[in-house]
Amino acid sequence: MVVMACMGIAACLHQPPISPEELIVGNGKGNGGNNNTGVPCDSSLVYFNQQVLPILVSNCAVPGCHNLPTDDNDWLQITSYTSLMNSGIVQDGELMEVLTEDDPDDIMPRPPADPLNPDEIALIALWIQQGAQDLNCDSYAGGCDTTDVTYAADIQPLVALKCQGCHSGGSPQGGLNFTAWSALNTVAMDGRLEGALNHQTGYAAMPPNGGWLPQCEIDMISVWIQQGAPQN
């Protein structure tokens, strides 16, 4: 079995998949999607670039895991559609096998890292059922609305999808657990969050692997920070 060193595991896939639009977050630069296609997202389809890739990058392609192919991770890189499909783990069923493994000895990642949640696993399963296509859409085809940005409706779902793979669990990257608003508020107010998202000199660029969040999502986070990064 391929050693998925940083891939989260959940017990079984008995829950019905959530509707795909619930996990569509953005498009634009880097990990949020390849390009602004102008094609609106179809809620009946799972889009690799907007929905699947952010989950994989956040949970699997963190530094030291599957961000680069090495002898320690079976030469498995999971940073793009091409690298994932070239590995063969989607086609031969190994990806879903490790995602639904219930043997404690094979659970990845090892505790204290958090596993993927059932909704994320269900979404990946649905993507495979739909043919594991390299689909891309524009969540902001109708324009980028930065009015009335709130933590609950906008920021928290975005952070959960794009950041919490690294920044959660018992040993979160950088000691920052973004499942808590207080930790996110701290880095928002001291400038680290915007510095990282805008890849400014002196800050660790986020997301990792040279990617960018879509510009609309960066703008929404900036507006929220300007409001004082409230828990609203």
C-alpha positions as CSV (number, residue, x, y, z in Angstrom):
1,M,0.0,0.0,0.0
2,V,1.2,3.5,-0.8
3,V,2.3,5.3,2.3
4,M,0.0,8.4,2.4
5,A,2.1,10.1,5.1
6,C,-0.1,13.1,5.6
7,M,-3.5,12.0,4.2
8,G,-6.4,12.1,6.7
9,I,-8.5,9.0,7.3
10,A,-12.1,8.6,8.5
11,A,-13.8,5.3,9.4
12,C,-16.4,4.6,6.7
13,L,-18.2,6.3,4.0
14,H,-21.8,5.6,5.2
15,Q,-23.0,9.2,5.1
16,P,-24.6,10.6,2.0
17,P,-22.3,13.1,0.1
18,I,-23.0,16.7,0.9
19,S,-24.0,18.8,-2.1
20,P,-20.9,19.8,-4.1
21,E,-21.6,23.5,-4.0
22,E,-21.1,23.5,-0.2
23,L,-17.4,23.0,-0.7
24,I,-16.9,25.2,-3.7
25,V,-14.6,28.0,-2.5
26,G,-13.2,30.3,-5.1
27,N,-11.1,30.4,-8.2
28,G,-8.3,32.6,-9.4
29,K,-4.6,32.0,-8.6
30,G,-2.9,28.9,-7.4
31,N,-4.6,26.3,-5.2
32,G,-8.0,27.9,-5.4
33,G,-8.2,27.1,-9.1
34,N,-6.0,27.5,-12.1
35,N,-7.5,30.4,-14.0
36,N,-10.5,32.6,-14.0
37,T,-12.5,30.6,-16.6
38,G,-15.6,32.7,-16.4
39,V,-17.6,29.4,-16.4
40,P,-19.9,29.3,-13.4
41,C,-19.8,26.2,-11.1
42,D,-22.4,23.6,-11.7
43,S,-23.7,22.3,-8.3
44,S,-24.2,18.8,-9.8
45,L,-20.4,18.4,-10.6
46,V,-17.3,18.1,-8.4
47,Y,-14.6,20.4,-9.6
48,F,-11.0,19.2,-9.0
49,N,-9.4,22.6,-8.8
50,Q,-12.0,24.3,-6.6
51,Q,-13.0,21.4,-4.3
52,V,-10.7,18.4,-4.4
53,L,-7.2,20.0,-4.8
54,P,-7.5,22.3,-1.8
55,I,-8.4,19.4,0.4
56,L,-5.4,17.4,-0.9
57,V,-2.9,20.3,-0.8
58,S,-4.0,21.3,2.7
59,N,-3.9,17.8,4.2
60,C,-1.3,15.9,2.0
61,A,1.1,18.4,0.4
62,V,2.2,20.1,3.5
63,P,6.0,20.5,3.9
64,G,7.7,17.2,4.6
65,C,4.8,15.1,3.3
66,H,3.6,14.8,-0.3
67,N,4.7,18.3,-1.4
68,L,7.8,16.7,-3.1
69,P,8.4,13.1,-4.3
70,T,11.0,11.5,-2.0
71,D,12.0,8.0,-0.9
72,D,10.3,8.6,2.4
73,N,6.8,9.0,0.8
74,D,7.1,6.4,-2.0
75,W,7.9,9.2,-4.4
76,L,4.3,10.4,-4.2
77,Q,3.6,14.0,-4.9
78,I,0.1,15.4,-4.5
79,T,0.2,19.1,-5.6
80,S,-1.7,19.0,-8.9
81,Y,-4.0,17.0,-11.0
82,T,-1.1,15.7,-13.1
83,S,1.0,14.6,-10.2
84,L,-1.9,12.9,-8.5
85,M,-3.0,11.0,-11.6
86,N,0.5,10.1,-12.6
87,S,0.8,8.3,-9.2
88,G,-1.9,5.9,-10.2
89,I,-3.5,5.8,-6.8
90,V,-6.8,7.1,-8.1
91,Q,-7.1,4.7,-10.9
92,D,-6.2,1.5,-8.9
93,G,-8.4,2.4,-5.9
94,E,-5.6,3.0,-3.4
95,L,-6.7,6.6,-2.7
96,M,-10.1,5.6,-1.5
97,E,-8.6,2.5,0.3
98,V,-6.4,4.6,2.5
99,L,-9.2,7.2,3.0
100,T,-11.6,4.6,4.3
101,E,-9.1,2.4,6.1
102,D,-10.4,1.3,9.6
103,D,-7.3,-0.5,10.7
104,P,-5.6,1.6,13.4
105,D,-2.2,0.5,12.2
106,D,-2.8,2.0,8.8
107,I,-4.5,5.2,9.7
108,M,-2.9,8.2,8.2
109,P,-1.8,10.7,9.3
110,R,-0.7,9.4,12.7
111,P,-2.2,11.2,15.7
112,P,-2.2,13.9,16.8
113,A,-2.9,15.1,13.3
114,D,-6.6,15.4,12.4
115,P,-8.1,13.1,9.7
116,L,-10.2,14.2,6.8
117,N,-13.8,14.6,7.8
118,P,-16.5,12.4,6.3
119,D,-17.8,15.2,4.1
120,E,-14.4,15.6,2.5
121,I,-14.0,11.9,1.9
122,A,-17.5,11.7,0.4
123,L,-16.7,14.6,-1.9
124,I,-13.5,12.9,-3.2
125,A,-15.5,9.7,-3.7
126,L,-18.1,11.5,-5.7
127,W,-15.4,13.1,-7.8
128,I,-14.0,9.7,-8.6
129,Q,-17.5,8.4,-9.4
130,Q,-17.9,11.2,-11.8
131,G,-14.7,10.2,-13.7
132,A,-12.0,11.9,-11.7
133,Q,-12.0,14.7,-14.2
134,D,-9.7,17.8,-14.2
135,L,-12.7,20.2,-14.0
136,N,-12.3,23.9,-13.3
137,C,-15.0,26.6,-12.7
138,D,-15.3,30.2,-11.6
139,S,-17.1,30.6,-8.3
140,Y,-16.9,34.3,-8.7
141,A,-18.2,34.4,-12.3
142,G,-20.9,36.8,-11.1
143,G,-18.3,39.1,-9.5
144,C,-16.5,39.3,-6.2
145,D,-18.8,40.5,-3.4
146,T,-16.8,41.8,-0.4
147,T,-19.7,43.5,1.2
148,D,-20.9,42.2,4.6
149,V,-18.0,39.7,5.0
150,T,-18.4,37.7,8.2
151,Y,-16.4,35.1,10.0
152,A,-19.2,32.6,10.2
153,A,-20.4,32.8,6.6
154,D,-17.2,33.6,4.7
155,I,-13.9,33.3,6.6
156,Q,-14.4,30.2,8.7
157,P,-15.5,28.0,5.7
158,L,-12.7,29.2,3.6
159,V,-10.1,28.6,6.3
160,A,-11.6,25.2,7.0
161,L,-11.1,24.1,3.4
162,K,-7.8,25.9,2.6
163,C,-5.9,26.1,5.9
164,Q,-7.0,23.6,8.5
165,G,-5.3,20.6,7.0
166,C,-2.0,22.2,8.2
167,H,-3.3,24.3,11.0
168,S,-5.3,21.9,13.2
169,G,-4.8,18.9,15.4
170,G,-2.5,18.3,18.3
171,S,0.6,19.6,16.5
172,P,-0.5,22.2,14.0
173,Q,2.0,23.8,11.7
174,G,3.6,26.8,13.3
175,G,1.7,26.1,16.5
176,L,-1.3,27.7,15.0
177,N,-4.6,25.9,15.3
178,F,-7.1,27.7,13.1
179,T,-10.1,25.7,14.3
180,A,-10.1,28.4,17.0
181,W,-11.1,31.9,16.0
182,S,-8.7,33.3,18.6
183,A,-5.7,31.9,16.8
184,L,-6.8,33.2,13.4
185,N,-7.6,36.6,15.0
186,T,-4.1,36.8,16.4
187,V,-2.3,36.4,13.1
188,A,-4.8,38.6,11.4
189,M,-4.3,41.5,13.7
190,D,-0.5,41.3,13.9
191,G,-0.1,41.3,10.1
192,R,1.1,37.7,9.6
193,L,-2.1,36.5,7.8
194,E,-2.0,39.1,5.1
195,G,1.7,38.9,4.8
196,A,1.6,35.1,4.2
197,L,-1.4,35.3,1.8
198,N,0.3,38.0,-0.2
199,H,3.6,36.2,-0.2
200,Q,5.4,39.2,1.2
201,T,9.1,39.1,2.0
202,G,9.7,37.9,5.6
203,Y,6.6,35.7,5.8
204,A,6.0,32.1,5.0
205,A,3.9,32.1,1.8
206,M,0.5,30.4,2.2
207,P,-0.8,28.2,0.8
208,P,2.4,26.3,0.5
209,N,4.0,25.0,-2.7
210,G,4.0,28.4,-4.4
211,G,0.2,28.6,-4.7
212,W,-2.1,31.5,-4.1
213,L,-5.6,31.9,-2.8
214,P,-8.0,33.4,-5.4
215,Q,-7.8,37.2,-5.3
216,C,-11.4,37.5,-4.3
217,E,-10.7,35.3,-1.2
218,I,-7.7,37.4,-0.3
219,D,-9.8,40.5,-0.7
220,M,-12.5,39.1,1.6
221,I,-10.0,38.2,4.3
222,S,-8.5,41.7,4.0
223,V,-11.9,43.3,4.4
224,W,-12.5,41.1,7.5
225,I,-9.2,42.1,8.9
226,Q,-9.9,45.8,8.4
227,Q,-13.1,45.3,10.4
228,G,-10.9,44.0,13.3
229,A,-11.2,40.3,12.4
230,P,-14.3,39.8,14.5
231,Q,-16.0,36.5,15.4
232,N,-19.2,37.6,13.7
